[in-house]
Amino acid sequence: MDDASLPEAFDHEAAQALGLLVELVISLPSKRLDFREDPIGTAAAAGVEITDKTKRVILTLAEMSPSELRLLSDLNRLLIAEGLYVETGNPPLMVY
């Protein structure tokens, strides 16, 4: 079996920003409500670079319920613990 590889168009900066979003916003219960009320502002306040690409992902995540965001965070932690992640240069980002 071949090793996994990143697509040629992989956007490292966007992956880094999304790893930061998951680690500093989505994974914190105290930040999830803020995120649902003002997703772009909350992400920006956490240091996430807002680009067209990250904005689309942020707004998609903002449509999730608080319990869905918690499950996403739990899944992120589990996959990282199992070594199923992409190292982005800051908090790793799950792969599924």
NUFITOR-105028 format. One record per residue (C-alpha): z, y, x; residue in one letter; residue number from 1. Coordinates in Angstrom, 3 decimals. Example, Ala and Ser with C-alpha at 12.3 -4.5 7.8 and 13.67 -1.06 7.14 Angstrom:
R        w        v        u r   k
R    7.800   -4.500   12.300 A   1
R    7.140   -1.060   13.670 S   2
This chain:
R        w        v        u r   k
R    0.000    0.000    0.000 M   1
R   -0.889    3.465    1.288 D   2
R    1.722    6.122    1.832 D   3
R    1.871    8.837   -0.797 A   4
R    0.182   12.078    0.114 S   5
R    0.143   15.586   -1.227 L   6
R   -2.971   16.850   -2.949 P   7
R   -5.209   19.091   -0.882 E   8
R   -4.430   22.009   -3.200 A   9
R   -0.632   21.509   -2.929 F  10
R    1.038   24.914   -3.138 D  11
R    3.980   24.698   -0.750 H  12
R    5.305   28.157   -1.655 E  13
R    5.311   27.373   -5.389 A  14
R    7.033   24.039   -4.740 A  15
R    9.644   25.848   -2.666 Q  16
R   10.206   28.363   -5.467 A  17
R   10.545   25.620   -8.072 L  18
R   12.974   23.672   -5.898 G  19
R   15.065   26.825   -5.724 L  20
R   14.832   27.275   -9.505 L  21
R   16.068   23.742  -10.146 V  22
R   18.888   24.003   -7.590 E  23
R   20.162   27.510   -8.408 L  24
R   19.436   27.792  -12.133 V  25
R   18.522   24.585  -13.974 I  26
R   21.278   22.506  -12.360 S  27
R   24.050   24.989  -13.222 L  28
R   25.386   24.866  -16.781 P  29
R   26.477   28.506  -16.535 S  30
R   22.909   29.576  -15.689 K  31
R   21.024   27.447  -18.229 R  32
R   21.913   29.719  -21.163 L  33
R   20.874   32.797  -19.184 D  34
R   17.646   31.017  -18.307 F  35
R   16.874   30.216  -21.935 R  36
R   17.520   33.847  -22.944 E  37
R   15.597   35.464  -20.048 D  38
R   13.774   32.827  -18.008 P  39
R   11.772   35.147  -15.756 I  40
R   14.667   37.543  -15.128 G  41
R   17.120   34.735  -14.426 T  42
R   14.708   33.000  -12.061 A  43
R   13.971   36.251  -10.227 A  44
R   17.703   37.039   -9.943 A  45
R   18.172   33.629   -8.274 A  46
R   15.566   34.549   -5.664 G  47
R   12.640   32.610   -7.120 V  48
R    9.329   34.280   -6.272 E  49
R    7.500   34.998   -9.500 I  50
R    3.770   34.327   -9.275 T  51
R    1.270   33.381  -11.966 D  52
R    1.824   29.708  -11.130 K  53
R    5.626   29.799  -11.050 T  54
R    5.674   31.955  -14.189 K  55
R    3.705   29.299  -16.106 R  56
R    6.114   26.573  -15.001 V  57
R    9.191   28.737  -15.679 I  58
R    8.003   29.552  -19.209 L  59
R    7.256   25.878  -19.869 T  60
R   10.755   24.900  -18.703 L  61
R   12.233   27.667  -20.873 A  62
R   10.913   25.849  -23.951 E  63
R   13.245   22.941  -23.196 M  64
R   16.627   22.662  -24.878 S  65
R   19.812   22.981  -22.802 P  66
R   20.315   19.210  -23.030 S  67
R   16.744   18.584  -21.846 E  68
R   17.310   20.951  -18.918 L  69
R   20.522   19.068  -18.066 R  70
R   18.665   15.750  -18.153 L  71
R   15.939   17.196  -15.936 L  72
R   18.616   18.302  -13.472 S  73
R   20.300   14.892  -13.584 D  74
R   16.958   13.206  -12.983 L  75
R   16.313   15.554  -10.065 N  76
R   19.649   14.609   -8.458 R  77
R   19.052   10.883   -8.983 L  78
R   15.547   10.927   -7.526 L  79
R   16.701   12.962   -4.526 I  80
R   19.570   10.523   -3.962 A  81
R   17.039    7.665   -4.044 E  82
R   14.766    9.419   -1.543 G  83
R   12.057   10.176   -4.097 L  84
R   11.473   13.832   -3.380 Y  85
R    9.254   16.290   -1.554 V  86
R   10.943   18.298    1.184 E  87
R   10.038   21.896    0.410 T  88
R   12.035   23.615    3.161 G  89
R   14.902   24.430    0.824 N  90
R   16.331   22.301   -1.952 P  91
R   14.027   19.280   -2.231 P  92
R   12.006   18.793   -5.381 L  93
R   11.875   15.506   -7.260 M  94
R    8.760   13.391   -7.483 V  95
R    8.014   11.477  -10.663 Y  96
